[in-house]
Amino acid sequence: MVHQDTLDIVVLGASFAGLSVAHNLLRNVFPYLQTFDGAPKYRVVLVSPSSHLYWNIAAPRALVSAELVPFDQMFSPVIKGFENYSPEEFLFAQGTAGLIDTAQRKVSITLPVKPNMEDTGYHEPIVSTTTEKITTKTKDSRTKSLIYHALIIATGSSTDSPLLSLHGAHENTLAALKDFHKRLRNADSIVIVGGGASGVETAGQLAAYFNGTPSKPVLALLGLRNKAVDLPARKPKAITLVSGHDRLLPKLAPKFGLEAEAKLRRNNVHVLHNVRMVAATEAAAAATATGQKMACCHLSNETTMAADLFVACTGVKPNTSFLPSALVDAAGYVETHPSTLRAEQAGPRVYAVGDCAAYSRKRTADVYDAVPVLLHNLRNDLLLHNLRNDLLAHELRLQYPPAGEGTGLQDRLEQLVDKHFSPNPDGALLLPCTKWGGVGTLFNFRVPGALVYLLKGRDYRVGKAKGVVERGNNPYGMAE
């Protein structure tokens, strides 16, 4: 049973950012705070619509075939990473964040009525003084209202395509992948819209598998074979990449876009520049000459491009529709102090991290560079709250006797100095878009194609998923 004085630190989102924050709170922040006599008990409440982490790093390859990246490597159960914690320390709730009342410091969570216990590891929320009872209930769901002592918004972002990111429960993405694979077997043509990183990778992976050359024996002998070349030959596809700019990868220096386009063209990818998609529709099988469904992309040049399959790689949107408008910018990203990462408009002890936050450039590095700053500042905020409420004042006056004109308590308060986040301007970007290489940049220098393959393209780092789920590790870090 949760202690009546337990304070809930609610983390919304259980992808890379949310998992890292949750693990570090439990492993580092809470033990530090408990070194002070009289400190309250804390609990992490991790909320996510999906019971599983989706390894979207590998999505461009996973959408080609489940034989390349098996589904059990693409989806990892979140609860497995927290099995060593008691319900008094950690609670996972598969649900969707609803309205946030910043004045009352409440967030509503919509939970499924009958979740799959074995599959999701769902835990029934334990009611304490910080958790209210059910407020509403329907046939398929119920809503609980959580009172948070601190709130971390790590809800991430979503792509237009259900293949490239989660859209609710992981079963939705799994179903989308299976349907795409089924249709891909008989498809003759594929249109990919978006000339950024996702579009280049997706076009490259499809072309490498269907239009590429056979495996190189020397690499096979060295044990460096790419799975994408080990499977039986497939029927070539007519692949078109629609770019809305005059070159691919417009956020990088022109040379990288030119290199990517040259590599794609060698695998028979047709690249169409300076055209944007206005809308996409799907013609029913009965309405087509082949008896198969067809995707129709309506383009800005007043033409319509038809293909058997269509993948939208047109950027991301923040998962913040549940937030009050005062907390987000015009594009829907959570407004935070750019260096402390506090969402100051939401009141004390509220933070945002990862793709949903305005500070982020939507790169993995922006998560793992920011998490230590957030945790340090949150730890200070939690301690400051306790000090100001005299929960630890007696002990601190004994540990820090009066000095000069001030007091030990005042001295301790003055020691709580914020850390400041500064984005790394030279982050890495690795785009495997051929069988044995790709395009990459690191510290503004070109990464050779072979190194792109070794660092990412070989296995899309799926072996790092366990460390992300169980320890909150950086998927591009050295730790397993």
Secondary structure by P-SEA (a helix, b strand, c coil): cccccccccccccccaaaaaaaaaaaccaaaaaaccccbbbbbbbbbbcccbbbcccaaaaaaacccccccccccccccccccccccccccccbbbbcccccccbbbbbbbbccccccccccccccccccccccccccccbbbbbbbccbbbbccccccccccccccccaaaaaaaaaaaaaaaacccbbbbccccaaaaaaaaaaaaacccccccaaaaaacccccccccccccccbbbbbbccccccccccaaaaaaaaaaaaaabbbbbccccccbbbbbccccccccbbbbbbbccccbbbbccbbbbccbbbbcccccccccccccccccccccccccccccccccccccccccccccaaaaaacaaaaaaaaaaaaaaaaaaaccaaaaaaaaccccccccaaaaaaaabbbbbbbcccbbbbbbbccccbbbbccccccccaaaaaaaccccccccaaaaaaacccccccccc
